[in-house]
């Protein structure tokens, strides 16, 4: 069941899995993605390993507050908010949940938010898992093919959105694993039905670009850190994972051959095992 709370001056939609007695684990999604993109089965696997999992919609995504009045940031225009604000959203959500601190895992832009959270609110983060992410927008530039699909014009209707999702993930997904067209199509339809706001995605992208590089600040992160990355990622190449792990003292890096900018089902078990080793240490 989706719940909405007011946190950091906005409404944040979230869902929880598992008993409140489990180890608190906050999952942060990526650019333009919604809480449903953390697959329920994946969340339940984490619950089986003793976690109390919360997934949520970032600002400008899903059922959380959208900054419609800000429009689409033009070239040279200031971003309406930064990753700092999105990290503060996560900390405020933890307040609303009654969590003094939590284990945090973020994917792509979510990894950037997790890194920023660990920098800005170190006492709130028990451990950090940064997945297919990077310490800065210029550290691991995307391949041209990935940029092309990411910047494609927004489709006009639900069916077109689903078709575009298949095209996108056929480029930036995992070449080492079979493309699950049915799952991608279904998920794109569900996301469209919850909320379709391409302008919100543009504002999130502006936040990424305006927030700069975190490499120097990550040197001060003292929490146990896990970095997971696909070796075949075209959107955030694996150099981003290596740079993140190098920036955080003591970070552990795990890379996956054949994995692109997604979480293919066959690696779920290993990823859950790696996260569990970190959170139960």
GIQUI-V794782 format. One record per pair of residues at least 6 apart in sequence whose C-alpha atoms are under 7 Angstrom apart, sorted by the first residue. I is the first residue (numbers start at 1). J is the second residue. D is the distance in Angstrom with one decimal. If there is no record, write none. Layout:
BEGIN
i = [I & I]
j = [J & J]
d = [D & D]
END
This chain:
BEGIN
i = [1 & 2 & 2 & 2 & 3 & 3 & 3 & 4 & 4 & 4 & 4 & 5 & 5 & 5 & 6 & 7 & 7 & 7 & 7 & 8 & 8 & 8 & 10 & 11 & 11 & 12 & 12 & 12 & 13 & 13 & 13 & 13 & 14 & 14 & 14 & 14 & 15 & 15 & 15 & 16 & 16 & 16 & 17 & 17 & 17 & 17 & 17 & 17 & 18 & 18 & 18 & 18 & 19 & 20 & 22 & 22 & 22 & 23 & 23 & 23 & 24 & 24 & 24 & 24 & 24 & 25 & 25 & 25 & 25 & 25 & 25 & 25 & 26 & 26 & 26 & 26 & 26 & 26 & 26 & 27 & 27 & 27 & 27 & 27 & 28 & 28 & 28 & 28 & 28 & 28 & 29 & 29 & 29 & 29 & 29 & 30 & 30 & 30 & 30 & 31 & 31 & 31 & 31 & 32 & 32 & 33 & 34 & 34 & 34 & 35 & 35 & 35 & 42 & 43 & 45 & 46 & 47 & 49 & 57 & 57 & 58 & 59 & 59 & 60 & 60 & 60 & 60 & 61 & 62 & 62 & 63 & 66 & 70 & 71 & 72 & 72 & 72 & 73 & 73 & 73 & 79 & 79 & 79 & 79 & 80 & 81 & 82 & 82 & 82 & 82 & 83 & 83 & 83 & 83 & 83 & 84 & 86 & 87 & 87 & 87 & 87 & 100 & 101 & 101 & 101 & 101 & 102 & 102 & 102 & 103 & 103 & 103 & 103 & 103 & 104 & 104 & 104 & 104 & 104 & 105 & 105 & 105 & 105 & 105 & 106 & 106 & 106 & 106 & 107 & 107 & 107 & 107 & 108 & 108 & 108 & 109 & 111 & 111 & 111 & 112 & 112 & 112 & 114 & 114 & 118 & 118 & 119 & 119 & 119 & 126 & 127 & 127 & 127 & 127 & 128 & 128 & 128 & 128 & 129 & 129 & 129 & 130 & 130 & 130 & 131 & 131 & 131 & 132 & 132 & 132 & 132 & 132 & 132 & 133 & 133 & 133 & 134 & 134 & 134 & 134 & 135 & 135 & 135 & 135 & 135 & 135 & 136 & 136 & 136 & 137 & 137 & 137 & 137 & 139 & 140 & 140 & 140 & 140 & 141 & 142 & 142 & 142 & 142 & 143 & 143 & 146 & 146 & 146 & 146 & 149 & 154 & 155 & 158 & 158 & 161 & 162 & 162 & 162 & 165 & 165 & 165 & 166 & 166 & 166 & 170 & 172 & 172 & 172 & 172 & 172 & 173 & 173 & 173 & 174 & 174 & 174 & 174 & 174 & 174 & 175 & 175 & 175 & 176 & 176 & 177 & 215 & 218 & 218 & 219 & 219 & 219 & 221 & 222 & 224 & 225 & 225 & 226 & 226 & 226 & 227 & 227 & 227 & 227 & 227 & 227 & 228 & 228 & 228 & 228 & 229 & 229 & 229 & 229 & 229 & 230 & 230 & 230 & 230 & 230 & 230 & 230 & 230 & 231 & 231 & 231 & 231 & 231 & 231 & 231 & 232 & 232 & 232 & 232 & 233 & 233 & 233 & 234 & 234 & 235 & 245 & 245 & 245]
j = [15 & 13 & 14 & 15 & 13 & 14 & 15 & 11 & 12 & 13 & 14 & 11 & 12 & 13 & 12 & 89 & 92 & 93 & 96 & 88 & 89 & 92 & 65 & 64 & 65 & 57 & 64 & 65 & 56 & 57 & 63 & 64 & 54 & 55 & 56 & 57 & 54 & 55 & 56 & 53 & 54 & 55 & 43 & 44 & 47 & 52 & 53 & 54 & 47 & 51 & 52 & 53 & 52 & 52 & 50 & 51 & 52 & 50 & 51 & 52 & 51 & 52 & 53 & 102 & 103 & 51 & 52 & 53 & 54 & 102 & 103 & 104 & 53 & 54 & 55 & 102 & 103 & 104 & 105 & 54 & 55 & 104 & 105 & 106 & 55 & 56 & 105 & 106 & 107 & 110 & 35 & 106 & 107 & 109 & 110 & 107 & 108 & 109 & 110 & 109 & 201 & 204 & 205 & 61 & 201 & 61 & 57 & 61 & 62 & 55 & 56 & 57 & 268 & 53 & 272 & 272 & 53 & 276 & 63 & 64 & 64 & 65 & 66 & 66 & 67 & 200 & 201 & 200 & 194 & 195 & 195 & 200 & 80 & 199 & 199 & 202 & 203 & 79 & 203 & 206 & 203 & 206 & 207 & 210 & 203 & 207 & 207 & 208 & 210 & 211 & 113 & 116 & 207 & 208 & 211 & 116 & 113 & 113 & 114 & 116 & 117 & 124 & 123 & 124 & 125 & 126 & 124 & 125 & 126 & 125 & 126 & 127 & 128 & 279 & 114 & 125 & 127 & 128 & 129 & 111 & 114 & 128 & 129 & 130 & 114 & 129 & 130 & 131 & 130 & 131 & 132 & 133 & 131 & 132 & 133 & 133 & 130 & 131 & 133 & 133 & 134 & 135 & 128 & 130 & 125 & 221 & 217 & 218 & 221 & 223 & 223 & 224 & 225 & 279 & 223 & 224 & 225 & 226 & 225 & 226 & 227 & 226 & 227 & 228 & 227 & 228 & 229 & 228 & 229 & 230 & 236 & 241 & 261 & 236 & 240 & 241 & 240 & 241 & 243 & 244 & 213 & 214 & 215 & 240 & 243 & 244 & 212 & 213 & 214 & 208 & 209 & 212 & 213 & 240 & 236 & 237 & 239 & 240 & 236 & 234 & 235 & 236 & 237 & 234 & 235 & 171 & 172 & 234 & 235 & 168 & 198 & 161 & 189 & 192 & 188 & 185 & 188 & 189 & 184 & 185 & 188 & 181 & 184 & 185 & 179 & 233 & 234 & 235 & 260 & 261 & 260 & 261 & 262 & 232 & 258 & 259 & 260 & 261 & 262 & 258 & 259 & 260 & 258 & 259 & 258 & 247 & 247 & 248 & 247 & 248 & 249 & 248 & 249 & 251 & 251 & 252 & 251 & 252 & 253 & 241 & 245 & 251 & 252 & 253 & 254 & 241 & 253 & 254 & 255 & 238 & 241 & 254 & 255 & 256 & 238 & 255 & 256 & 257 & 258 & 259 & 260 & 261 & 238 & 255 & 256 & 257 & 258 & 259 & 260 & 257 & 258 & 259 & 260 & 259 & 260 & 261 & 260 & 261 & 261 & 251 & 252 & 253]
d = [6.0 & 6.4 & 5.6 & 5.0 & 5.5 & 5.4 & 6.3 & 6.2 & 5.4 & 4.3 & 6.3 & 5.5 & 5.5 & 6.7 & 6.2 & 6.4 & 5.1 & 5.7 & 6.9 & 6.8 & 5.5 & 5.6 & 5.8 & 5.3 & 5.3 & 6.5 & 4.5 & 6.6 & 5.7 & 5.6 & 5.6 & 5.1 & 6.7 & 5.7 & 4.0 & 6.4 & 5.7 & 5.5 & 6.3 & 5.5 & 4.3 & 6.5 & 6.9 & 6.9 & 6.8 & 5.9 & 5.0 & 6.4 & 5.4 & 6.8 & 4.9 & 6.4 & 5.8 & 5.8 & 5.2 & 4.5 & 4.5 & 6.2 & 4.4 & 5.4 & 5.9 & 4.8 & 6.2 & 5.0 & 6.0 & 6.3 & 5.9 & 4.9 & 6.3 & 5.7 & 4.7 & 5.6 & 6.1 & 5.1 & 6.2 & 6.7 & 6.2 & 4.8 & 6.2 & 6.1 & 4.9 & 6.2 & 5.0 & 5.7 & 6.6 & 6.8 & 6.2 & 4.4 & 6.5 & 4.7 & 6.5 & 6.0 & 5.5 & 6.9 & 4.6 & 5.6 & 5.0 & 4.3 & 4.6 & 5.5 & 6.3 & 6.5 & 6.9 & 6.1 & 4.6 & 6.6 & 5.3 & 5.9 & 5.3 & 5.5 & 4.9 & 5.1 & 6.7 & 6.6 & 6.9 & 6.1 & 6.7 & 6.6 & 6.5 & 5.7 & 6.5 & 5.4 & 6.0 & 4.1 & 6.2 & 4.7 & 6.9 & 6.6 & 6.1 & 5.2 & 6.9 & 6.7 & 6.5 & 6.7 & 5.5 & 6.3 & 6.4 & 6.5 & 6.4 & 7.0 & 6.8 & 5.4 & 5.7 & 6.5 & 7.0 & 5.9 & 4.4 & 6.9 & 6.7 & 5.8 & 6.0 & 7.0 & 5.8 & 6.4 & 6.1 & 6.4 & 6.5 & 5.3 & 6.9 & 6.0 & 4.9 & 6.2 & 6.9 & 4.0 & 5.5 & 6.2 & 6.3 & 5.3 & 5.3 & 5.8 & 4.9 & 4.8 & 6.2 & 6.7 & 6.4 & 6.6 & 6.1 & 5.0 & 6.2 & 6.8 & 6.6 & 5.8 & 4.4 & 6.0 & 5.6 & 6.4 & 5.4 & 5.9 & 6.4 & 4.6 & 5.9 & 6.5 & 6.1 & 5.1 & 4.4 & 6.6 & 4.6 & 5.8 & 5.3 & 6.4 & 6.7 & 6.7 & 6.8 & 7.0 & 5.9 & 6.5 & 6.7 & 6.6 & 6.2 & 6.3 & 5.4 & 4.9 & 5.8 & 6.6 & 6.9 & 6.4 & 4.8 & 6.3 & 5.8 & 4.6 & 5.7 & 6.3 & 4.9 & 6.3 & 5.9 & 4.7 & 5.8 & 6.2 & 4.6 & 6.6 & 6.5 & 6.4 & 6.5 & 6.4 & 6.0 & 6.1 & 4.2 & 5.9 & 6.8 & 5.7 & 5.9 & 5.1 & 5.6 & 6.9 & 6.8 & 5.5 & 6.0 & 4.1 & 6.0 & 7.0 & 6.2 & 6.8 & 6.8 & 6.2 & 6.1 & 5.7 & 5.6 & 5.1 & 6.7 & 5.8 & 4.5 & 5.5 & 6.5 & 5.3 & 6.2 & 6.6 & 6.0 & 5.9 & 5.3 & 5.5 & 6.5 & 5.4 & 6.5 & 6.5 & 6.8 & 5.1 & 5.3 & 6.1 & 6.7 & 6.9 & 6.5 & 6.3 & 6.3 & 6.7 & 6.8 & 6.6 & 5.7 & 6.2 & 6.0 & 5.6 & 4.7 & 5.2 & 5.5 & 6.8 & 5.8 & 4.4 & 4.0 & 6.7 & 6.7 & 5.6 & 6.7 & 6.8 & 3.8 & 6.1 & 6.9 & 5.6 & 5.7 & 5.4 & 5.5 & 5.2 & 6.3 & 6.1 & 7.0 & 6.7 & 4.7 & 6.4 & 5.7 & 4.9 & 6.1 & 6.3 & 6.1 & 6.9 & 6.0 & 4.7 & 6.2 & 6.9 & 6.1 & 5.0 & 5.8 & 6.0 & 5.8 & 6.6 & 4.8 & 6.4 & 6.3 & 5.5 & 4.8 & 6.3 & 6.8 & 4.3 & 5.1 & 6.8 & 5.4 & 6.1 & 5.6 & 5.1 & 6.2 & 5.9 & 6.7 & 6.7 & 5.4 & 5.3 & 4.7 & 6.5 & 3.8 & 5.0 & 6.6 & 7.0 & 6.4 & 5.2 & 6.5 & 6.0]
END
